[in-house]
Amino acid sequence: MRRALVALALLAPALLGAAPGGSGETISLAGNEPGQRLDVTLTQVVDPASAAGPEAERGAEADPDGPDRLLAVRFRLENTGTAVYRDSPAPAAHLLDTTGQRFTGLNDPTTAGVNFPDTVTLDPGGTAEGFVTFRLPEDAVPAAVQFALNTGLADDVGQWSLP
C-alpha cells in the first residue's frame, strides 16, 4: 500500500505535464493569479553540495538524529506572463526521495553557486537564475524535484526526474 502511495505521489505531477529526464528541461507554469506564468528550467544538480558561509562554520550536521547532506538545484526562471512575478523560489521548490519523503527548498548558501534572494521580482520578459538548497538524510535517494509558483501553493506543478 505504501509503495502504491509513493508511486502515486511521484507520478501525479508527471500527469500534469512534468518534464522527463532531469536537467535542461523547461516547464511552463501558471500561478494562481491572472497573468502569472513562468518558464522554469532545471539547469544543474549538485549532490552533495558543500555548505558556505555561516552554514559551513556550524558544520554539516544540523540534524541531532543523524548526519545529513545538502543538495543544490539551479533553476532558470523566465517571466512569460503579463503580470510581475514576485515570489520566494526556495519554498516554491520541493525534492522527493524514493520513499516519497518531501523536502522543502531552503536558502542555505553552498559553494555550488549563488542562491536566489529571499524574494525574486521579475517584470514580464525578465529572467533570473539561482540555486535552491535541500537538506536531506545522508542515505536519502533523490527521485524528483518539483516547482510551483505562489511559494509552492499554485495548482500547476512542474516536476523533473533525477537520475
C-alpha positions as CSV (number, residue, x, y, z in Angstrom):
1,M,0.0,0.0,0.0
2,R,2.8,2.5,0.9
3,R,4.6,1.8,-2.3
4,A,1.4,2.5,-4.3
5,L,1.1,5.8,-2.5
6,V,4.7,6.7,-3.1
7,A,4.3,5.8,-6.8
8,L,1.2,8.0,-7.0
9,A,3.0,10.9,-5.3
10,L,5.8,10.6,-7.8
11,L,3.6,10.1,-10.9
12,A,0.8,12.7,-10.1
13,P,2.9,15.7,-11.2
14,A,4.0,13.8,-14.3
15,L,0.4,13.5,-15.3
16,L,0.2,17.3,-15.0
17,G,2.9,17.9,-17.7
18,A,6.2,17.2,-15.9
19,A,9.4,17.0,-17.8
20,P,11.3,13.7,-18.0
21,G,15.0,13.2,-18.0
22,G,16.2,15.7,-15.4
23,S,18.1,18.9,-16.0
24,G,17.8,21.1,-19.1
25,E,14.0,20.6,-19.4
26,T,11.8,23.7,-19.4
27,I,8.3,23.6,-18.0
28,S,5.8,26.4,-18.4
29,L,3.9,27.0,-15.1
30,A,0.9,29.2,-14.3
31,G,0.3,30.9,-11.0
32,N,-3.0,31.3,-9.1
33,E,-3.4,35.0,-10.2
34,P,-4.2,36.3,-13.7
35,G,-1.1,36.9,-15.9
36,Q,1.2,34.8,-13.7
37,R,3.3,32.5,-15.9
38,L,6.9,31.3,-15.7
39,D,9.1,29.1,-17.9
40,V,11.1,27.2,-15.3
41,T,14.2,25.3,-16.3
42,L,16.2,23.0,-14.0
43,T,19.8,23.6,-15.2
44,Q,22.0,21.9,-12.7
45,V,22.0,19.5,-9.7
46,V,24.9,19.4,-7.3
47,D,24.8,16.4,-5.0
48,P,26.4,16.6,-2.5
49,A,26.7,20.4,-2.2
50,S,29.1,21.9,0.4
51,A,27.9,24.5,2.8
52,A,29.2,28.0,2.5
53,G,29.3,31.0,4.9
54,P,27.8,30.6,8.4
55,E,26.4,27.2,7.5
56,A,29.9,25.9,6.9
57,E,31.1,27.2,10.2
58,R,28.3,25.3,12.0
59,G,29.2,22.1,10.3
60,A,27.2,19.7,8.1
61,E,25.4,18.0,10.9
62,A,22.3,20.2,11.8
63,D,20.1,17.1,12.5
64,P,20.6,15.8,16.0
65,D,19.2,12.4,15.0
66,G,21.9,11.7,12.4
67,P,24.0,13.0,9.6
68,D,22.5,14.8,6.6
69,R,23.7,16.3,3.4
70,L,23.0,19.3,1.2
71,L,21.8,19.0,-2.4
72,A,21.6,22.2,-4.6
73,V,19.4,22.7,-7.6
74,R,19.9,25.5,-10.1
75,F,16.8,26.9,-11.7
76,R,16.4,29.5,-14.5
77,L,13.1,31.5,-14.2
78,E,11.7,33.5,-17.1
79,N,8.5,35.5,-16.7
80,T,6.5,34.7,-19.8
81,G,3.3,36.1,-18.3
82,T,1.7,39.6,-18.3
83,A,2.0,40.2,-14.5
84,V,5.1,41.0,-12.4
85,Y,6.4,37.8,-10.7
86,R,7.2,38.4,-7.1
87,D,7.8,35.3,-5.1
88,S,10.2,33.2,-3.0
89,P,11.8,30.5,-5.1
90,A,13.2,28.4,-2.2
91,P,9.9,27.4,-0.6
92,A,8.4,27.0,-4.1
93,A,10.7,24.1,-4.7
94,H,10.4,20.6,-3.2
95,L,12.6,17.5,-3.5
96,L,11.1,14.0,-3.3
97,D,13.1,10.9,-2.4
98,T,12.5,7.4,-3.5
99,T,10.5,6.7,-0.3
100,G,8.1,9.6,-1.0
101,Q,9.5,11.9,1.7
102,R,9.2,15.5,0.6
103,F,11.9,18.2,1.4
104,T,11.2,21.9,1.1
105,G,13.8,24.2,-0.5
106,L,16.0,26.4,1.6
107,N,18.2,29.5,1.0
108,D,21.2,27.8,2.7
109,P,24.3,29.1,0.9
110,T,26.5,26.4,-0.7
111,T,29.7,26.5,-2.8
112,A,27.7,25.3,-5.8
113,G,26.8,28.9,-6.7
114,V,24.7,31.9,-5.9
115,N,21.3,31.2,-4.3
116,F,18.2,33.1,-5.2
117,P,17.4,36.0,-2.9
118,D,14.6,35.6,-0.4
119,T,12.3,37.3,-2.9
120,V,12.7,37.5,-6.7
121,T,10.9,40.2,-8.7
122,L,10.7,39.8,-12.5
123,D,8.9,42.1,-14.9
124,P,7.3,40.3,-17.9
125,G,10.2,39.0,-20.0
126,G,12.6,39.2,-17.1
127,T,14.9,36.2,-16.1
128,A,16.7,35.1,-13.0
129,E,19.0,32.1,-12.2
130,G,19.9,30.8,-8.8
131,F,20.3,27.8,-6.6
132,V,17.8,26.3,-4.1
133,T,19.2,24.1,-1.4
134,F,17.7,21.0,0.1
135,R,18.8,19.3,3.4
136,L,18.1,15.6,3.4
137,P,19.3,12.5,5.2
138,E,22.7,11.2,4.1
139,D,21.1,7.9,2.9
140,A,18.1,9.5,1.0
141,V,18.0,8.8,-2.7
142,P,16.6,11.8,-4.6
143,A,13.9,10.9,-7.2
144,A,12.4,14.2,-8.4
145,V,12.3,18.0,-7.9
146,Q,9.1,20.0,-8.1
147,F,8.4,23.7,-8.5
148,A,5.2,25.7,-8.3
149,L,4.5,29.4,-8.2
150,N,2.9,31.2,-5.3
151,T,5.5,29.9,-2.8
152,G,4.8,26.4,-3.9
153,L,1.0,26.7,-3.5
154,A,-0.1,27.1,-7.1
155,D,-2.1,24.2,-8.6
156,D,0.3,24.0,-11.6
157,V,3.3,21.9,-10.5
158,G,6.4,21.1,-12.6
159,Q,8.4,18.0,-11.9
160,W,11.8,16.9,-13.1
161,S,13.0,13.3,-12.6
162,L,16.5,13.0,-11.1
163,P,18.9,10.3,-12.4
